[in-house]
Amino acid sequence: MENAELWISRGILYEIYIRSFFDRSGDGVGDFRGILERMDYIVRLGVKGILLNCPFQSFAGNSRHPLTDWMRPDGSLGTLSELLLVVEAAHEKGLKVLASLPINATSDRHVWFLESRDRSSRYLRKSFFWSNRLKLPTSPDQEVPEISNWAKDEETGQYYWYQDHKDEPAINYGDSEICEEIRRAFEHWFTLGFDGFRLAGAGRLHRLGKEGIELVTDPFRQLQGILSPLRNSFPDRIFLFETGSSPRGAFSKDSRLFYHFNGFFPSVIRAVKEENKAPLEQALCSDEFAAHARRELPVRWTLDLRERSEETFEKFLEDDGEGAIFPLDDNPPQDRPVLARVARIMDNGRRRLQLAASLFFTFPGIPVLYYGDEIGMGDHPHLPGRNPVRTPMQWSSDRNAGFSKADPEELYNPVIDDPLYSYTMVNVESQERFVDSHLWNFRRMIDVRNRQPALWGEGEFRVVGTTHPAIFAFVRRTGDETCLIVHNLSKSSVFGELDLSRYASLVPRELFGGAIFPKIPRHPYLVTMTPYSFIWFELRPERKKARPKVAEVAP
């Protein structure tokens, strides 16, 4: 059986919002058969696995997808048999399959909640937060859940607590019975062939403590009672925690557990806006990153080329002021969404997009590539909630972007109508024809990354000192493999010197074209770079030239 740490550290995950990927049935909603039909496209990207977003049964008509059953696929996406065909086909082509599962809450129509509201039933009674009356704080300084987050259940007359929406009651992770139900759900899908889960909302779990409802500060420790029993039967299954905190203590050595590096994407945005490497270097200043500069260690975090969390972006705005999200526009329009694709954030600048992709694929971590970003898809800023980044995949310039044969008004989400990002301008079919398109450049980056162990999700890395503030350079190393990555964050051509004395006498070889650069001396190494450019080097020992043979003269 393949080791968990090994398979996920070597590749990239491709996240698919199923309802907007490809509609095979023609009803306007993407489905499992659509993924099956486009499986070869996914394989050609060079990714290691696919991450299915929201495949489980949820309340129809709600774009937040509150789950009504954790152990069944959503009927609008297809049958269980069709989902298992996707898993089987992916495995045959060497791809792993993970699913995103929101674990902090359920729908108020879920059987767990319905069982919990029944006062005559003892089972699951404490699995949610119930109160006979609203409890007001006894002092102004007392931290208690917001009063507005209590909703009255008309059937029982009691109040239950929720986090964001009243139709999504929060789960009490202090209750052993609900934890056992969740463990059974994981076991069910692992038995059917799933290779892991992204635990959405893992950083927002709650439990009932002595002082009332309290936030779970260490979700890794809290979920050990659920995950530990699965280790023996499913040792290679992966859990991607959607939380910005890393596992601590013994949990940091568990090769199945990963967290989300919240600081990556905001740091990329800020660095491009300011044309300064400081935000990216600051992101690498934590104690955990410092440990990787001293010795080779496995990487325990994932990266995204977008931001899934409104909370992270709200904090980013508080720190940097209004407009900081959008680096090239000091006065963004009010209707622009918090959740936007990288293409819009970078104002669709080709070089800026390529620069962001280079940082994404070379930065320490496990990249999770969101569908459509490989072709530079934009978003639909006027759609509500998370839907701006959930528009139909743009396969061609045909009607509905080649996504569906349904009438346009029947589509789950409308296609992008902005001329700059329209499917008539940005689509897979047209980019397949041009070897310098976004699609082909992404494929080349992924291919090079797949062939360089130093760029995988493990090993040693350290920031390289530079004399120009816009030149960001770092080294990745695993075993005998060493890579030097250099980025110009400026819109202007720049030159600067790199402190590479640690790597003196090694010879840089450019990884895309194979060009050999001058040997690294003990003094600073000079580089010149065009706007928003990047260079990937492999550093290797200088090959000794063979002495020419002296021809022997016959007597």
RODO-2510 file (C-alpha; in nm, 4 decimals, decimal comma):
residues 555
     n   res          X          Y          Z
     1     m     0,0000     0,0000     0,0000
     2     e     0,1367     0,3433    -0,0986
     3     n     0,2453     0,5568     0,1935
     4     a     0,0157     0,8552     0,2612
     5     e     0,2969     1,1039     0,3018
     6     l     0,4576     0,9867    -0,0211
     7     w     0,1675     1,0179    -0,2645
     8     i     0,0337     1,3530    -0,1554
     9     s     0,3756     1,5139    -0,1199
    10     r     0,4698     1,4363    -0,4796
    11     g     0,1884     1,6027    -0,6663
    12     i    -0,0834     1,8630    -0,7055
    13     l    -0,4549     1,8329    -0,6293
    14     y    -0,7190     1,9579    -0,8754
    15     e    -1,0315     2,0918    -0,7053
    16     i    -1,3597     2,0499    -0,8946
    17     y    -1,6846     2,2270    -0,8143
    18     i    -1,8940     1,9474    -0,9646
    19     r    -2,2069     2,1481    -1,0435
    20     s    -2,0094     2,3786    -1,2733
    21     f    -1,7514     2,1444    -1,4280
    22     f    -1,9292     1,9563    -1,7075
    23     d    -2,2962     1,8687    -1,7575
    24     r    -2,3271     1,5287    -1,9239
    25     s    -2,7003     1,4814    -1,8613
    26     g    -2,8036     1,8134    -2,0189
    27     d    -3,0074     1,9463    -1,7261
    28     g    -2,7857     2,2504    -1,6656
    29     v    -2,6054     2,1062    -1,3617
    30     g    -2,2584     1,9516    -1,3722
    31     d    -2,2550     1,5873    -1,2689
    32     f    -2,0433     1,2796    -1,1971
    33     r    -2,0703     1,1570    -1,5566
    34     g    -1,9353     1,4932    -1,6686
    35     i    -1,6205     1,4384    -1,4605
    36     l    -1,5906     1,0906    -1,6077
    37     e    -1,6061     1,2299    -1,9612
    38     r    -1,3385     1,4912    -1,8876
    39     m    -1,1071     1,2601    -1,6941
    40     d    -0,8443     1,2560    -1,9704
    41     y    -0,8264     1,6356    -1,9601
    42     i    -0,7527     1,6199    -1,5865
    43     v    -0,4865     1,3532    -1,6401
    44     r    -0,3133     1,5682    -1,9042
    45     l    -0,2730     1,8479    -1,6502
    46     g    -0,0313     1,6247    -1,4629
    47     v    -0,2044     1,6473    -1,1243
    48     k    -0,1854     1,3691    -0,8668
    49     g    -0,5447     1,3722    -0,7451
    50     i    -0,8865     1,5370    -0,7669
    51     l    -1,0756     1,7082    -0,4855
    52     l    -1,4534     1,6895    -0,5273
    53     n    -1,6281     1,9949    -0,3857
    54     c    -1,9719     1,9297    -0,2299
    55     p    -2,0543     1,5792    -0,3654
    56     f    -2,2793     1,4850    -0,0718
    57     q    -2,6555     1,5088    -0,0382
    58     s    -2,7591     1,8632     0,0449
    59     f    -3,0747     2,0705     0,0636
    60     a    -3,1853     2,1488    -0,2928
    61     g    -3,1840     2,5127    -0,4015
    62     n    -2,9355     2,6295    -0,1382
    63     s    -2,5996     2,7368    -0,2830
    64     r    -2,4327     2,6854     0,0570
    65     h    -2,5145     2,3127     0,0280
    66     p    -2,6122     2,2378     0,3919
    67     l    -2,5797     1,8595     0,4143
    68     t    -2,8843     1,6456     0,4762
    69     d    -2,6923     1,3164     0,4586
    70     w    -2,3170     1,2634     0,4928
    71     m    -2,3329     0,9083     0,3580
    72     r    -2,5085     0,9630     0,0251
    73     p    -2,4139     1,1525    -0,2908
    74     d    -2,6328     1,4419    -0,4009
    75     g    -2,9014     1,3124    -0,6356
    76     s    -2,8719     1,6171    -0,8628
    77     l    -2,5129     1,5108    -0,9427
    78     g    -2,5886     1,1488    -1,0185
    79     t    -2,6174     0,8107    -0,8511
    80     l    -2,3832     0,6355    -0,6126
    81     s    -2,2877     0,3976    -0,8937
    82     e    -2,1851     0,6907    -1,1127
    83     l    -1,9777     0,8410    -0,8338
    84     l    -1,8018     0,5087    -0,7814
    85     l    -1,7322     0,4924    -1,1556
    86     v    -1,5531     0,8273    -1,1198
    87     v    -1,3451     0,6882    -0,8319
    88     e    -1,2644     0,3704    -1,0254
    89     a    -1,1688     0,5578    -1,3441
    90     a    -0,9503     0,7992    -1,1481
    91     h    -0,7662     0,5155    -0,9767
    92     e    -0,7100     0,3372    -1,3074
    93     k    -0,5429     0,6545    -1,4401
    94     g    -0,3260     0,6975    -1,1322
    95     l    -0,5327     0,9716    -0,9650
    96     k    -0,6420     0,9838    -0,6022
    97     v    -0,9920     1,1042    -0,5095
    98     l    -1,0680     1,3285    -0,2117
    99     a    -1,3900     1,5040    -0,1149
   100     s    -1,4637     1,8298     0,0644
   101     l    -1,6895     1,7841     0,3652
   102     p    -1,8081     2,0724     0,5906
   103     i    -1,7862     1,9293     0,9410
   104     n    -1,8773     2,2232     1,1650
   105     a    -2,2527     2,2052     1,0987
   106     t    -2,5305     2,0131     0,9220
   107     s    -2,8638     2,1005     0,7714
   108     d    -3,1593     2,1327     1,0066
   109     r    -3,3132     1,8541     0,7954
   110     h    -3,0320     1,6081     0,8659
   111     v    -3,1406     1,2916     1,0477
   112     w    -2,8871     1,3652     1,3242
   113     f    -3,0528     1,6975     1,4021
   114     l    -3,4027     1,5533     1,3713
   115     e    -3,3071     1,2798     1,6199
   116     s    -3,1500     1,5356     1,8530
   117     r    -3,4598     1,7564     1,8690
   118     d    -3,6705     1,4586     1,9889
   119     r    -3,6839     1,4958     2,3688
   120     s    -3,8039     1,1385     2,4102
   121     s    -3,4910     1,0052     2,2411
   122     r    -3,1699     0,9790     2,4385
   123     y    -2,9534     0,9154     2,1328
   124     l    -2,7825     1,2254     1,9861
   125     r    -2,9733     1,4489     2,2274
   126     k    -2,6504     1,6312     2,3204
   127     s    -2,5060     1,6337     1,9693
   128     f    -2,6234     1,9903     1,9073
   129     f    -2,6529     2,2947     2,1329
   130     w    -3,0003     2,3256     2,2866
   131     s    -3,1402     2,5673     2,5426
   132     n    -3,4848     2,6183     2,6916
   133     r    -3,4278     2,9931     2,6967
   134     l    -3,1783     3,2497     2,5736
   135     k    -2,8959     3,2953     2,8226
   136     l    -2,7732     3,6507     2,8563
   137     p    -2,4145     3,7239     2,9666
   138     t    -2,3784     3,7930     3,3381
   139     s    -2,1164     4,0638     3,2759
   140     p    -2,0183     4,2858     2,9814
   141     d    -1,6762     4,1185     2,9601
   142     q    -1,8080     3,7636     2,9507
   143     e    -1,7480     3,5941     2,6156
   144     v    -2,0573     3,4038     2,5078
   145     p    -2,2001     3,3094     2,1688
   146     e    -2,3940     3,5872     2,0016
   147     i    -2,7568     3,5987     2,1130
   148     s    -2,8586     3,6467     1,7514
   149     n    -2,7096     3,3030     1,6767
   150     w    -2,9833     3,1245     1,8654
   151     a    -3,2841     3,0148     1,6625
   152     k    -3,6144     2,8920     1,7979
   153     d    -3,7270     2,5473     1,6921
   154     e    -4,1021     2,5897     1,6448
   155     e    -4,1710     2,2201     1,6905
   156     t    -4,0147     2,1897     2,0371
   157     g    -4,0145     2,5517     2,1542
   158     q    -3,6441     2,5212     2,2373
   159     y    -3,3540     2,7211     2,1011
   160     y    -3,0588     2,5774     1,9099
   161     w    -2,7278     2,7464     1,8316
   162     y    -2,5865     2,8036     1,4837
   163     q    -2,2791     2,9833     1,3531
   164     d    -2,3758     3,1543     1,0284
   165     h    -2,7198     3,0445     0,9085
   166     k    -3,0172     2,9272     1,1094
   167     d    -3,0772     2,6309     0,8769
   168     e    -2,7289     2,4981     0,9668
   169     p    -2,7163     2,4070     1,3383
   170     a    -2,3643     2,3719     1,4802
   171     i    -2,2384     2,0294     1,5891
   172     n    -2,1276     1,9711     1,9488
   173     y    -1,7892     1,7996     1,9225
   174     g    -1,7906     1,7329     2,2935
   175     d    -2,0528     1,4627     2,2386
   176     s    -1,9185     1,1104     2,1814
   177     e    -2,2300     0,9883     2,0021
   178     i    -2,2094     1,2397     1,7162
   179     c    -1,8348     1,1773     1,6894
   180     e    -1,9019     0,8079     1,6384
   181     e    -2,1556     0,8884     1,3649
   182     i    -1,8951     1,1051     1,1894
   183     r    -1,6356     0,8284     1,2164
   184     r    -1,8797     0,5867     1,0544
   185     a    -1,9332     0,8327     0,7681
   186     f    -1,5576     0,8498     0,7013
   187     e    -1,5295     0,4721     0,7210
   188     h    -1,8178     0,4343     0,4761
   189     w    -1,6522     0,6448     0,2062
   190     f    -1,3072     0,4994     0,2632
   191     t    -1,4523     0,1522     0,2130
   192     l    -1,5969     0,2709    -0,1179
   193     g    -1,2561     0,3901    -0,2349
   194     f    -1,2178     0,7552    -0,1321
   195     d    -0,8580     0,8506    -0,0560
   196     g    -0,9204     1,1367     0,1832
   197     f    -1,1218     1,4395     0,2895
   198     r    -1,0821     1,8125     0,3131
   199     l    -1,2461     1,8977     0,6439
   200     a    -1,4093     2,2306     0,5638
   201     g    -1,4867     2,4384     0,8704
   202     a    -1,2329     2,2458     1,0822
   203     g    -1,1123     2,5716     1,2336
   204     r    -1,4641     2,6625     1,3487
   205     l    -1,5616     2,3591     1,5584
   206     h    -1,7359     2,4052     1,8940
   207     r    -1,8084     2,1943     2,1984
   208     l    -2,0023     2,2339     2,5198
   209     g    -1,7627     2,3153     2,8028
   210     k    -1,7939     2,4159     3,1658
   211     e    -1,8519     2,7793     3,0718
   212     g    -2,0967     2,6987     2,7917
   213     i    -2,0298     2,6804     2,4181
   214     e    -1,6599     2,7154     2,3481
   215     l    -1,4437     2,7198     2,0370
   216     v    -1,2243     2,4157     1,9797
   217     t    -0,8720     2,5591     1,9783
   218     d    -0,6986     2,2395     1,8622
   219     p    -0,9129     2,0583     1,6028
   220     f    -0,6429     1,7942     1,5446
   221     r    -0,6568     1,6848     1,9073
   222     q    -1,0363     1,7116     1,9209
   223     l    -1,0822     1,4831     1,6189
   224     q    -0,8317     1,2171     1,7252
   225     g    -1,1122     1,0091     1,8727
   226     i    -1,2642     1,0008     1,5241
   227     l    -0,9498     0,9609     1,3150
   228     s    -0,7324     0,7292     1,5263
   229     p    -0,9569     0,4211     1,4892
   230     l    -0,9308     0,4600     1,1107
   231     r    -0,5495     0,4412     1,1076
   232     n    -0,5171     0,0617     1,1087
   233     s    -0,7790    -0,0051     0,8418
   234     f    -0,6977     0,2944     0,6206
   235     p    -0,3372     0,4010     0,6908
   236     d    -0,2916     0,5926     0,3631
   237     r    -0,6037     0,8097     0,3822
   238     i    -0,5511     1,1881     0,3998
   239     f    -0,7241     1,4634     0,6014
   240     l    -0,6816     1,8247     0,4898
   241     f    -0,7946     2,0459     0,7781
   242     e    -0,9373     2,3806     0,6709
   243     t    -0,7681     2,5644     0,9528
   244     g    -0,4705     2,7969     0,9656
   245     s    -0,3163     2,6336     1,2739
   246     s    -0,0700     2,3462     1,2420
   247     p    -0,0916     2,0170     1,4313
   248     r     0,1144     2,0224     1,7500
   249     g     0,2969     1,7642     1,9562
   250     a     0,2501     1,4028     1,8516
   251     f    -0,0069     1,5057     1,5912
   252     s     0,2608     1,6918     1,3931
   253     k     0,4168     1,3530     1,3109
   254     d     0,0967     1,2043     1,1726
   255     s     0,1564     1,1872     0,7960
   256     r    -0,2192     1,1884     0,7268
   257     l    -0,2883     1,5349     0,8685
   258     f    -0,2477     1,8639     0,6814
   259     y    -0,3616     2,2198     0,7419
   260     h    -0,4277     2,5185     0,5140
   261     f    -0,1534     2,7824     0,4943
   262     n    -0,3769     3,0913     0,5147
   263     g    -0,0945     3,3383     0,4669
   264     f     0,0156     3,2312     0,1192
   265     f    -0,2352     3,3938    -0,1171
   266     p    -0,2747     3,7247     0,0725
   267     s     0,1058     3,7472     0,0825
   268     v     0,1279     3,6973    -0,2944
   269     i    -0,1288     3,9721    -0,3502
   270     r     0,0442     4,2136    -0,1156
   271     a     0,3891     4,1404    -0,2616
   272     v     0,2702     4,2108    -0,6174
   273     k     0,0862     4,5239    -0,5087
   274     e     0,3872     4,6624    -0,3238
   275     e     0,6462     4,5192    -0,5672
   276     n     0,8280     4,4019    -0,2589
   277     k     0,9391     4,0606    -0,1343
   278     a     0,8803     4,1472     0,2340
   279     p     0,5259     3,9987     0,2620
   280     l     0,6432     3,6658     0,1198
   281     e     0,9504     3,6558     0,3418
   282     q     0,7350     3,7364     0,6440
   283     a     0,5097     3,4452     0,5542
   284     l     0,8142     3,2194     0,5851
   285     c     0,9223     3,3524     0,9242
   286     s     0,7235     3,1213     1,1497
   287     d     0,9019     2,8740     1,3773
   288     e     0,7822     2,5841     1,1635
   289     f     0,9268     2,7340     0,8454
   290     a     1,2512     2,8087     1,0301
   291     a     1,2828     2,4402     1,1176
   292     h     1,2704     2,3543     0,7465
   293     a     1,5706     2,5814     0,6868
   294     r     1,7805     2,3647     0,9211
   295     r     1,6934     2,0144     0,8003
   296     e     1,4733     1,8180     0,5624
   297     l     1,1186     1,7784     0,6945
   298     p     0,7842     1,6805     0,5415
   299     v     0,5509     1,9700     0,4606
   300     r     0,2176     1,9590     0,6404
   301     w     0,0197     2,2360     0,4707
   302     t    -0,1765     2,3022     0,1509
   303     l    -0,1724     2,6103    -0,0722
   304     d    -0,4509     2,7719    -0,2745
   305     l    -0,4253     3,0172    -0,5634
   306     r    -0,7396     3,1832    -0,4300
   307     e    -0,8891     3,2382    -0,0876
   308     r    -1,1768     3,0169     0,0233
   309     s    -1,2172     3,1866     0,3589
   310     e    -1,4010     3,5157     0,3976
   311     e    -1,2592     3,5361     0,7502
   312     t    -0,9003     3,5416     0,6199
   313     f    -0,9769     3,8170     0,3711
   314     e    -1,1619     4,0228     0,6313
   315     k    -0,8539     4,0096     0,8545
   316     f    -0,6398     4,0991     0,5534
   317     l    -0,8527     4,4094     0,4976
   318     e    -0,8302     4,5087     0,8628
   319     d    -0,4507     4,4825     0,8519
   320     d    -0,3914     4,6611     0,5223
   321     g    -0,6858     4,8901     0,4657
   322     e    -0,9650     4,8883     0,2131
   323     g    -0,8649     4,7828    -0,1358
   324     a    -0,5619     4,5791    -0,0327
   325     i    -0,7092     4,2631    -0,1818
   326     f    -0,6952     4,4073    -0,5302
   327     p    -0,3321     4,5048    -0,5883
   328     l    -0,3748     4,7104    -0,9032
   329     d    -0,6830     4,9083    -0,8103
   330     d    -0,6785     5,1502    -0,5151
   331     n    -1,0540     5,2134    -0,5453
   332     p    -1,2232     4,8808    -0,6222
   333     p    -1,5969     4,8895    -0,7031
   334     q    -1,8281     4,8146    -0,4142
   335     d    -1,9908     4,5203    -0,5914
   336     r    -1,6641     4,3326    -0,6372
   337     p    -1,6836     4,0113    -0,4294
   338     v    -1,4559     3,9124    -0,1455
   339     l    -1,4133     3,5709    -0,3058
   340     a    -1,2572     3,6323    -0,6472
   341     r    -1,0372     3,4357    -0,8835
   342     v    -0,6715     3,5186    -0,9216
   343     a    -0,7288     3,6356    -1,2819
   344     r    -0,9530     3,9225    -1,1700
   345     i    -0,7387     4,0087    -0,8699
   346     m    -0,4384     4,0383    -1,1012
   347     d    -0,6470     4,2415    -1,3501
   348     n    -0,6013     3,9624    -1,6035
   349     g    -0,2368     4,0604    -1,6576
   350     r    -0,0743     3,7667    -1,8359
   351     r     0,2686     3,8114    -1,6764
   352     r     0,1214     3,8651    -1,3308
   353     l    -0,0860     3,5482    -1,3627
   354     q     0,2186     3,3472    -1,4675
   355     l     0,4166     3,4948    -1,1780
   356     a     0,1449     3,3968    -0,9292
   357     a     0,1356     3,0453    -1,0776
   358     s     0,5133     3,0130    -1,0439
   359     l     0,4971     3,1080    -0,6756
   360     f     0,2070     2,8663    -0,6305
   361     f     0,3891     2,5672    -0,7807
   362     t     0,7303     2,6292    -0,6225
   363     f     0,6378     2,7592    -0,2754
   364     p     0,6689     2,4980     0,0026
   365     g     0,3354     2,3191     0,0370
   366     i     0,0818     2,0991    -0,1420
   367     p    -0,0826     2,3068    -0,4223
   368     v    -0,4600     2,2712    -0,4676
   369     l    -0,5428     2,4013    -0,8166
   370     y    -0,9022     2,5250    -0,8570
   371     y    -1,0777     2,4276    -1,1792
   372     g    -1,0508     2,6923    -1,4511
   373     d    -0,7479     2,8701    -1,3071
   374     e    -0,5303     2,6758    -1,5509
   375     i    -0,6891     2,8710    -1,8386
   376     g    -0,7095     3,2060    -1,6573
   377     m    -1,0869     3,1984    -1,5962
   378     g    -1,2408     3,5045    -1,4351
   379     d    -1,5418     3,5229    -1,2058
   380     h    -1,8947     3,6633    -1,2010
   381     p    -1,8857     3,9415    -0,9380
   382     h    -2,2619     3,9980    -0,9320
   383     l    -2,3566     3,6493    -0,8140
   384     p    -2,4349     3,5993    -0,4425
   385     g    -2,2291     3,4156    -0,1830
   386     r    -1,9569     3,1879    -0,3152
   387     n    -2,1087     3,1639    -0,6621
   388     p    -1,8826     3,4305    -0,8216
   389     v    -1,6071     3,1659    -0,8406
   390     r    -1,8444     2,8815    -0,9307
   391     t    -1,9308     2,9713    -1,2901
   392     p    -1,9375     2,7006    -1,5608
   393     m    -1,6033     2,5674    -1,6785
   394     q    -1,5255     2,7288    -2,0133
   395     w    -1,4586     2,4371    -2,2465
   396     s    -1,5195     2,6111    -2,5785
   397     s    -1,6698     2,9157    -2,7489
   398     d    -1,9940     2,7258    -2,8152
   399     r    -2,3194     2,8042    -2,6367
   400     n    -2,2945     2,7812    -2,2573
   401     a    -1,9147     2,7667    -2,2929
   402     g    -1,9455     2,4033    -2,3998
   403     f    -2,0470     2,3201    -2,0423
   404     s    -2,4054     2,2094    -2,1080
   405     k    -2,6602     2,1584    -2,3854
   406     a    -2,9382     2,2959    -2,1648
   407     d    -3,1013     2,6316    -2,2265
   408     p    -2,8961     2,9168    -2,0735
   409     e    -3,1667     3,0002    -1,8185
   410     e    -3,1514     2,6406    -1,6881
   411     l    -2,7826     2,6537    -1,5947
   412     y    -2,6942     2,6119    -1,2280
   413     n    -2,4877     2,9319    -1,2532
   414     p    -2,4739     3,1681    -1,5525
   415     v    -2,1662     3,1862    -1,7720
   416     i    -1,9389     3,4895    -1,7374
   417     d    -2,0639     3,7844    -1,9446
   418     d    -1,7664     4,0152    -1,8861
   419     p    -1,5981     4,0550    -2,2305
   420     l    -1,2524     4,0367    -2,0731
   421     y    -1,3194     3,6915    -1,9229
   422     s    -1,5949     3,5684    -2,1560
   423     y    -1,5884     3,2069    -2,2736
   424     t    -1,5572     3,3340    -2,6306
   425     m    -1,2144     3,4719    -2,5318
   426     v    -1,1043     3,2284    -2,2593
   427     n    -1,1683     2,8576    -2,3120
   428     v    -0,9919     2,5210    -2,3215
   429     e    -1,0491     2,4513    -2,6909
   430     s    -0,8749     2,7685    -2,8117
   431     q    -0,5870     2,7360    -2,5652
   432     e    -0,5177     2,3775    -2,6699
   433     r    -0,4136     2,5166    -3,0103
   434     f    -0,1491     2,7594    -2,8854
   435     v     0,1583     2,6269    -2,7076
   436     d     0,2128     2,9587    -2,5269
   437     s    -0,1369     2,9714    -2,3753
   438     h    -0,2132     2,9715    -2,0025
   439     l    -0,3149     2,6064    -2,0252
   440     w     0,0075     2,4894    -2,1855
   441     n     0,2206     2,7022    -1,9516
   442     f     0,0453     2,5490    -1,6492
   443     r     0,1032     2,2010    -1,7905
   444     r     0,4720     2,2753    -1,8401
   445     m     0,5113     2,4095    -1,4864
   446     i     0,3373     2,1047    -1,3408
   447     d     0,5464     1,8692    -1,5562
   448     v     0,8727     2,0306    -1,4443
   449     r     0,7601     2,0258    -1,0810
   450     n     0,6682     1,6570    -1,1071
   451     r     1,0206     1,5757    -1,2295
   452     q     1,2020     1,7729    -0,9567
   453     p     1,1910     1,6054    -0,6127
   454     a     1,3254     1,9252    -0,4552
   455     l     0,9972     2,0999    -0,5485
   456     w     0,7727     1,8371    -0,3918
   457     g     0,6047     1,8779    -0,0568
   458     e     0,8970     1,7805     0,1603
   459     g     1,2600     1,8695     0,2256
   460     e     1,4586     2,1798     0,3179
   461     f     1,4016     2,5362     0,2038
   462     r     1,5515     2,8734     0,2846
   463     v     1,5112     3,2324     0,1649
   464     v     1,8046     3,3741    -0,0322
   465     g     1,9201     3,7284     0,0456
   466     t     1,8905     3,9735    -0,2462
   467     t     1,9959     4,3347    -0,2938
   468     h     1,6764     4,4400    -0,4740
   469     p     1,3457     4,4521    -0,2813
   470     a     1,1473     4,3184    -0,5786
   471     i     1,3631     4,0081    -0,6285
   472     f     1,2331     3,7177    -0,4198
   473     a     1,4511     3,4075    -0,4230
   474     f     1,4569     3,0847    -0,2250
   475     v     1,6164     2,7411    -0,2390
   476     r     1,4404     2,4042    -0,2146
   477     r     1,6448     2,0905    -0,1436
   478     t     1,5750     1,7189    -0,1027
   479     g     1,8616     1,4710    -0,0841
   480     d     2,1012     1,5472    -0,3688
   481     e     1,8458     1,7626    -0,5538
   482     t     1,8684     2,1420    -0,5096
   483     c     1,6542     2,4044    -0,6853
   484     l     1,6925     2,7827    -0,6855
   485     i     1,3743     2,9805    -0,7635
   486     v     1,3949     3,3525    -0,8457
   487     h     1,0978     3,5907    -0,9003
   488     n     1,0764     3,9548    -1,0055
   489     l     0,7727     4,1057    -0,8317
   490     s     0,8070     4,4391    -1,0122
   491     k     0,6377     4,5706    -1,3250
   492     s     0,9814     4,6985    -1,4339
   493     s     1,3006     4,5254    -1,5392
   494     v     1,5386     4,4955    -1,2440
   495     f     1,8805     4,3628    -1,1554
   496     g     2,0225     4,2563    -0,8235
   497     e     2,2690     4,0316    -0,6494
   498     l     2,1904     3,7038    -0,4746
   499     d     2,3775     3,5748    -0,1721
   500     l     2,4536     3,2218    -0,2931
   501     s     2,7867     3,1723    -0,1146
   502     r     2,6440     2,8587     0,0508
   503     y     2,6125     2,7082    -0,2990
   504     a     2,9461     2,8268    -0,4410
   505     s     3,0912     2,6127    -0,7227
   506     l     2,7470     2,4734    -0,8205
   507     v     2,6211     2,5372    -1,1723
   508     p     2,2619     2,6637    -1,2335
   509     r     2,0690     2,4869    -1,5094
   510     e     1,7418     2,6493    -1,6177
   511     l     1,4668     2,3883    -1,5845
   512     f     1,2377     2,4781    -1,8768
   513     g     1,4932     2,5147    -2,1550
   514     g     1,7977     2,3453    -2,0059
   515     a     2,0275     2,6480    -2,0509
   516     i     2,3451     2,6424    -1,8414
   517     f     2,4254     2,9616    -1,6469
   518     p     2,7652     3,0723    -1,5104
   519     k     2,9002     2,8819    -1,2103
   520     i     2,8099     3,0308    -0,8722
   521     p     3,1070     3,2160    -0,7204
   522     r     3,1731     3,2922    -0,3551
   523     h     3,0868     3,6565    -0,4080
   524     p     2,7265     3,7773    -0,4816
   525     y     2,5648     3,6394    -0,7970
   526     l     2,4231     3,9006    -1,0399
   527     v     2,0826     3,8438    -1,2073
   528     t     1,8831     4,0648    -1,4439
   529     m     1,5085     4,0084    -1,4844
   530     t     1,2291     4,1373    -1,7062
   531     p     0,8962     4,2551    -1,5544
   532     y     0,7083     3,9912    -1,3526
   533     s     0,9503     3,7215    -1,4681
   534     f     1,0741     3,4110    -1,2892
   535     i     1,3502     3,1539    -1,3315
   536     w     1,3603     2,7968    -1,2046
   537     f     1,7139     2,6605    -1,1639
   538     e     1,8536     2,3236    -1,0732
   539     l     2,1880     2,3615    -0,8938
   540     r     2,4308     2,0813    -0,9678
   541     p     2,8052     2,0179    -0,9455
   542     e     3,0214     2,1315    -1,2318
   543     r     3,1056     1,8558    -1,4700
   544     k     3,4753     1,8107    -1,5162
   545     k     3,5832     1,8352    -1,8733
   546     a     3,7466     1,5229    -2,0039
   547     r     4,1074     1,5655    -2,1016
   548     p     4,1557     1,5382    -2,4774
   549     k     4,3340     1,2233    -2,5803
   550     v     4,6730     1,2692    -2,7440
   551     a     4,6875     1,0856    -3,0693
   552     e     4,9675     0,8383    -3,0847
   553     v     5,1955     0,8729    -3,3857
   554     a     5,2841     0,5438    -3,5419
   555     p     5,6595     0,4857    -3,5724
***
